[in-house]
Amino acid sequence: MGPAIENLMASSQYILGKPVEDFERAFAALHGMKYCVGVGSGTDALHIVLFALGIGPGDEVITAANTFIATAEAISLTGARPVFVDVDRATYTMAPELLERAITPRTRVIIPVHLYGQAAAMDEIMDIAARHGIVVLEDACQAHLAACNGRYVGQFGVAAAFSFYPGKNLGAYGEAGAVTTNDETLAGKLRILRDHGQSKKYHHVTWGLNDRLDAMQAVVLNVKLPYLQTWTGDRRRHAEKYDLKLKGVGDVVTPVVRPGNTHVYHLFVIQTSRRDELQRHLQAHEVQTGLHYPVPLHLQEAYRFLGGKRGDFPVTEQLADKGLSLPMFAELTDAQIDFVCDTIRAFFG
Ligand SMILES: *Cc1c(COP(=O)(O)O)cnc(C)c1O
């Protein structure tokens, strides 16, 4: 990593340039896509696509109730209204049977979230969207290299948003994100919009944003990208081991993979009715866990104006109360997984 960063410093090309172009080409190719446009973060990636599509006040954009706030923020930033749909009880991604009911004449975009590393039910969602003439934007921020029925995420919607926040499956050394698309016109528009609407320096065909992928982060991502497939395989093996060792332990529910999906386990989320107690027990044994997410968006102060109340999205609320994210990263060792699972088994007695 050091020499790659020193090379960039010697070139003083910190904004866009070759490292960004190299990364865009490689990242698009890895997901079987034609275009990739590097942007400042995953949040920017979602927002800039909505911005490019002309989404604004009076529009509604549907997304999953169980997601990180960034998905909803990207919608709010355009002036559009986020509309939440509960997730599937087994797989935790947008429930297609509930999606149809949330569609109104104002619905412009559907943003399924490939949550925890598992692709949403894309065939069903694409069918519904096509029937209503609505555009789909995939939130793939947690799902690099995840697949659904043999196709990588990003290959379904008009575009997909990826995050390279340090904790994501492919992490930069700071903020970074990207949009992938097969739509040449959209890709061209995004390149202009991310760079203040410039077609060339100081010639602004429109007003845009400062949403460029930092060249320093592109350098870091170029060094790490060749390892992504190996790291993803490691995560999948860890998940298999967790799954095996936690079967039948207490009331623990392990993740369910939808048939045809390749889950990349950004997170390994279990459910138990004794979640808080178990988390304290693990913490006492120096095992750090996480909650994704402890307060659902419809119950957040930020989204009180939407009028959501407890009971609106039962599966999302259940995950908030019972979900626990166990340690999951490529470098986990078998001994560490054994220790976590033995500690959980001891807790349930
Ligand atoms: C991380 C994340 C984002 C936002 O990505 P940033 O790079 O942190 O802006 C959006 N959606 C989901 C589901 C995420 O997990």
The ligand as an ORCA input file, in Angstrom:
! r2SCAN-3c Opt
* xyz 0 1
  C     -23.096      2.048      4.399
  C     -24.412      2.125      3.763
  C     -24.820      3.233      3.001
  C     -24.032      4.496      2.913
  O     -22.707      4.360      2.566
  P     -21.646      5.463      3.033
  O     -20.450      5.163      2.195
  O     -21.407      5.262      4.497
  O     -22.222      6.812      2.743
  C     -26.033      3.175      2.351
  N     -26.835      2.110      2.461
  C     -26.501      1.037      3.205
  C     -27.430     -0.131      3.255
  C     -25.296      1.017      3.891
  O     -24.973     -0.041      4.640
*
